[in-house]
Amino acid sequence: MPRPIEATIVLDALRHNLALARRRAPASKCWAVVKANAYGHGLERVLPALAAADGLALIEFDQACRLRELGWKKRILMLEGAFDAADTAAAHAHDLDLVVHCEEQLGWLADVPADRPPVNSFAKFDSGLNRLGFDSEGLRRAHARLSSMPAVRSVALMTHFANADLADGADEAMELFAAATSGLAGERSLANSAAVLSVPAAARDWIRPGIMLYGGSPFAQHGAADLGLAPTMLLRARVLARRVLQPGDAVGYGSLFRASEPMPIAVVACGYADGYPRHAPSGTPVLVDGMPSTTLGRVAMDMMMIDLRQCPGAGVGSLVELWGNHLPIDAVAQSAGTIGYELMCALAPRVAVQVEALAAHPGAL
Ligand SMILES: Cc1ncc(COP(=O)(O)O)c(C=O)c1O
C-alpha cells in the first residue's frame, strides 16, 4: 500500500494561467519558466499544458536536452546561460538560446568552431539585483561582441527585476534598463510574473512568467485567486490516527503545543520528508474533510498533528488538504514564513503524483 499522501498536478489550471499571462501581454511572446523541475511540478508532466508558450526557459542543461528528446521544437532559453564551454557546445548542438551575463560566457561563445549552427543570445543587464548581468558599459561591449560573432544568430537584451512585486518597484530598474540599452538593436525581455501582472510597460518583446503559471501569487498582498490564477498543485494526505488530549498533554517533538482543555487531534501522513515545511508553526492552516483547521506542534519527518476541535467527526481516513483548491499554497507559505515558490519546489520525490489530464476543450476553468 502506498502511504496515504498524494500530490495532484492540474494541467487545465496551468493552461488557464498561461492563457491569463498571455492576455496580460497580448503583443508579447512568452517564455514559460520551467526551471527547478517546473517549480516542483515535474517538467515532463507539465509539458502538454504549455503548448501555447513560444518558448520554455530554465537553468538546467540536462533538462533542456531532455525537452528536445521529448519533442519540444520551439525555443528554449537558458536563464543563467552556459556554466562552461561544454554547455556552450550543448547549446549549439540542441539549439538552446543563451543568456550571456559575464565575460567568461562571451569567451566560450567566441571559441565556438565556425562550422557550428549559431544560437540566439540574450545579453543580461544588472538593473539592481546585483546577481547576474553586466553594468551599462559592459552591456554595450557585450552587445557589440555578440553582434560580431559567427556563433551568434541574434542578440536580445534582458534584465530581471529585484522588486517588481512592490508598488512602483520596477520603475528604477526600467529606467536604468532603458538608459543602458538605448540605441542598441535587439528584442527586449524584462517581465517576471509580478511585472506581467502589474507593470504593462515591462511586457516588451518577451515576457518570462514563472510562479503565476503554477497558480502562485508573486505578491504578498494579493492572493492568487484575486489575480484570476488557478492552483496547479494540490497536496492531500489522510488521517492515520485520532486521539484525545487531556489538559496539560503535549504534542510532538519538543512538546511545542500543550492542550489546555480536552481536545481531539489527528495524526496526518505528511511530514517534512514529503516537502511540508518543518518550520510551519502551530496554527498553520489545513482543511479536514473540507473544514478549516490548523496544525499543532512541530512537523515531524513523516507525520504532523492537527486540531480536530472544529471537525469532531473526522477520524482515520479523513482527507486533509495541505494546500490546493480550497487552501491557497501562499496561505500555508505565509504561516511558515516563506513563499509558495519554496513549497512547490520542495515537493519530495517520495510523494506519489497524479496528473489531471487536460480537458479536450480549453477554458474549462
Ligand atoms: C531570469 C528569470 N526570469 C523569470 C523568472 C520567473 O520569475 P517568477 O517566478 O517570479 O515569475 C525567474 C525566476 O526567478 C528568473 O530567474
The ligand as an ORCA input file, in Angstrom:
! r2SCAN-3c Opt
* xyz 0 1
  C      15.673     35.371    -15.031
  C      14.315     34.976    -14.559
  N      13.246     35.300    -15.303
  C      11.992     34.965    -14.909
  C      11.772     34.299    -13.721
  C      10.358     33.983    -13.305
  O      10.040     34.671    -12.123
  P       8.614     34.470    -11.406
  O       8.553     33.043    -10.998
  O       8.651     35.386    -10.241
  O       7.613     34.818    -12.433
  C      12.858     33.950    -12.915
  C      12.639     33.299    -11.637
  O      13.256     33.517    -10.639
  C      14.176     34.288    -13.344
  O      15.241     33.969    -12.604
*
